[in-house]
């Protein structure tokens, strides 16, 4: 499977795409633009980071679960839920890749309260384009978010597997959180509704294709 660059076509098309949704095999425009600009560069040093999610969000999830979340976290000896992201060095610069409602990339800046795990050079040498081709080839649904089956830690572990860095027990322990054991099924369903809505709004704001048209600010990118 190859990564295709596709053109957006303005506000009306964005609205149509919002209703239909972006195809699961299509990376969001931000990622495709990064691949277009940096695809031929080798990936250098790799670092994994994790950061506690905002306390208010965890508290809200606990309220929604009627206190079940905190009970299960205590039983599993987990103090906080954490968001994970991976830092890849590309052409001498560090970029942060993470998965929320969609996969995102931005120049790396350390976040307050983050914990880091430096992993060094990939064991499997890959260019940026090769990495993202391998990711979607191995998991055609990689662009779908699911709080259990396809969350931020799943994305990070997948990147590390492709790069040959998912071998150390310390790495696995740093990345993995037993979300399947601590999030009640109905909380998972609520999360899925929220992230699916977020994905659709990403299509509305950025468009489905490479040329983006923001329907809120009425500017082309």
N, C-alpha and C positions, 0 to 999 in steps of 0.2 A: 504494500500500500504506500502510495506517495502522498506527500503533503502538497495540497493544491492551494494556490493563491486565487481568491475569487473576489470579484468586484462588488461593492455595494451599489445601490441604485436609489438613494434618497429616502425621504421621509415615508412615502407610501410603501416602498418595498420594505423598509424597516418595520413598519406596522404589520405588514403581512408576515414577515419573518418572526415577529414577536408572537403572533397568533400560532404559527406553525411550530416555531422553535428551531434552534440551530441543530443541524444534523449531529448526531453523537460522534461521528467520525471526523468532525471538523473542529480544529482548534479555534479558540476565539481570536479575533483580529490582532490583539496585542501580542499573542504568542506567535502568530504567523508572521507578523511584521518583524519580530525579533529573529525568527528563523531566516527570513529573507535577508536581513542585515548581517547576521552573525553565523549563519548555518555552516560555513566552511571552516570555522575556527574550532580547534581542539578544545575540549574541556580540560581545565587544569585542576587546581586544588578544589576539594569538596569539603564542605562543613555542614553539619546538621544543627539546627537550632530549634528550641522549643520555648514557648512562653505561656504562662498561665492565661486562660481566657479571662475576659473582664469579669470581675466578681459579680457584677449586677446580672450578667447573663447566666452565670452558674446559679445564682440565687433564684432567678426566674425559672430556670429549668427544674430546680428543686421544688418550687411552688407548684409548677405544672404537674410534677410527678407526685404531689401530695407528700413530700418529704422522703420519697423512696430513693431519690438520687443520693442524698447525703448518707442514708443508711447503707446503701450498697457500696459507696465509696469508702466508708469507714470499715466495712467488712473486708474490702479488697485492699485495705491499707493504702489508699490513694488520697493525698491531701488536696490536690487540685486537678482540674481538667486542663489539658495543655494543647495549644495549637502548635503544629510542627511545620517547618519550612526548610528548604535546602538552599545552600549558597554554592553557586558554581562560578569558578573563575574562567572568564572567556576573554581572550585577547588582552590579558593583563588586568582586567577589571572584574570585580565581584558583583554578581547579580543574584537576587533573591527570587526563588520560584516557590509558589505556594498554591494550594488548592482550597478555595472557599466555594462559592457557588459556581465559579469557573476557575480555570488555571490562570494564574497571573504571574507577571514578571516585573521587576523594577530594580534599579541600582540598589545595592545592599547598603543599608544603614542599620546599625545595631539598635534593637528595640529594648526599651526599659524592662528589666527583670528577666531577660532571656537567658537561657542556659545553652552552652555550645558544646559540640563534639566535633573537633577537627578530625578529618579522615584522610587528608593528603591527596595524592594523585590517584585517579581511577586505575583499577587493575585492568579494566577493559577500555582501551583507548577509543574514544568516540568524539566525533564532531557534534556540534549542536544539532544539525539536521539528522544525523544518524541516531542520536539519542531519542529525539521526538518521533522519528519514524519507528524505532524499535518499541517505544512505549505504546503507541497506538496500534502497532501490528500485534503486539502481545495482548493488548486489552483494548478492543475497539470501543468499549464503553468508558474509556478513561475520563472523558469530559463530563460524565454524569456524576453528581455528588450524592453520596448516601452516607449518613452518619455512622453506619456500621461497616458496610461492604466497600465503600469507595470514598473514604474521608481523607483528611490531610495526611494522616500517618500512612494510609495506604498508598497515596501518591509518592510520598518521600521514600517509602520502602521499595516501591517499584523502580524509582530512579536509581536507588542504590544497587538494586539487583542488576539492572542493565549495565551499570558501571563496574560491577564486580566487587562491590563494597558491602554486601549484605552477608558477611561471613562471621563476623565477630559477635559473640554473645553479648558483649557490652553495647555494641551498636543496636542490636535487636532490643535489648532491655531499655535503651534510651528512647527508642522510637515508639515501641508498642505500648498501647493503653487498652485495657480490656473493656472497650466501650460496649461490646455486645453483652457484657454481664452487668453493666451499671446503668444503661439507658433502657427504660421500659419501652415495650413495643409502641405504645401510643405516643410517647415522646419522640421516638424515631420517626413516626409518621408525621408529626408536627414539623420536625426539622426538615423532612423531605419536602413538604409543602412550601416551607420558607425558602429553601435553596432552589427548588424548581422555579419559583417565582423570581428569585434573584437572577437565575440564568436567562429567563425570558426578558427581564429588564435590561440585562447586559446586551442582548440582541437589539433591543429598542434603542439603546444609547450608542452602541458601537457599530451596529449593523452586523450582518452575517458575513460580509466579505471584507477584503483588505481595506478598501476605501471606506472610511467611517463617516456617518452623518449623524450628528447629535440632534435629536428632535427637540431637546429642551433649550439648547443654546443657539440652534439654527446655524451651526458652523460645520463646514466640511473639513475632514482631516485626511 
